[in-house]
Amino acid sequence: MNKRNPQKKIFIGIVSLQMILISALRDISIGADTWNYENHFRELIELDMYSWKNLFLRIFQFGNYNSRDVGSELVTKLFATLIPNFRIYLFAVAIFVCWGLGRFLYKYSENLCLSYVIFQSFLFQFFLLTGIRQTIAVSLVVFWGYDLILDKKPVKFLLLCLVAMTFHSTAIIMLPFYFVCNYKKDYLGKYIIAIGASVVFMLFGSKIFQYIPLGMFSNYATSQGIGSYTFIFLMLLIVIATGLLDKSHYLKIRDQRDRNIINGTIISEVLIATSAILDVLFRLGYYYIFFMLCLLPMLLKSFEGKSAKIVKCILYGVLLIYAYKLNLQYKFCF
């Protein structure tokens, strides 16, 4: 964990290589959508309905459920045409995601090991075993888009978000973060607002659901009210702990970037809590949850000596127990 850059890069490289191999060499039965992605990979090559002409025409069919995420299909079709091998496609996606994640953590995490353990406990299943379209969208607007926010390049960030939206329309949720990051004043009441909103969502989710117009996404109505309360509760605890440390001035906040990490985590917690209303809304929180990977190492700096070691042990213990309780199934393609 030496802070010298070459060693940090080597550490990231070793961890990334492991995750890439586990992701790309998984059996087709691993991941809720892997089989569907493989089947669609072949359809893009073989079926006339997915011709280049038809795919480009779908770009202009706004408001149609079947026209969503056409950018993903265009890129996948191009890849499938040049390299008609789904296994290599999985390698390409895993490399893209792990490269972006490593780049993000290298710049903004103060404890790479802890950040990667958090990722593997909470997020590995979705980002490297299940999702592809949204995984790519998140990688674009977070791992590369956040740099554009810090550099105050709104046009480039907007264009990147628009591109990401062609992979997964939910990428639009990242647009407001540009203004959050460039708002200099801080407001401690944000913790109370976030906690209050989360409690309301958990207690009255079914009633709120009745007033949500789903439109072309009405097929998601069957997932109403089955949010991950364990995960919501863990995120809520993180926000509460951050608020207490912040208000008591134990939290060592150096600059606006640290504030961005805190604000991103708070937004993620609120968005994840909306899954108590409609389960699929959980995915909105994925765009901000990577700031939590950087927040927990920052919280550790609030403790010193034996206290820091105890808190670190508790954190690792909770993360490993959570990962174990998920009881995830895995097997290699061979």
Secondary structure, 3 states (H helix, E strand, C coil): CCCCHHHHHHHHHHHHHHHHHHHHCECCCCCCCHHHHHHHHHHHHHCHHHCHHHHHHHCCCCCCHHHCCHHHHHHHHHHHHHCCCHHHHHHHHHHHHHHHHHHHHHHHCCCHHHHHHHHHHHHHHHHHHHCCHHHHHHHHHHHHHHHHHHCCCHHHHHHHHHHHHCCCHHHHHHCCHHHHHCCCCCCCHHHHHHHHHHHHHHHHHHHHHCCCCCHHHHHHHHHECCCCHHHHHHHHHHHHHHHHHHHCCCCCCCCHHHHHHHHHHHHHHHHHHHHHCEHHHHHHHHHCCHHHHHHHHHHHCCCCHHHHHHHHHHHHHHHHHHHHHHCCCCCECC
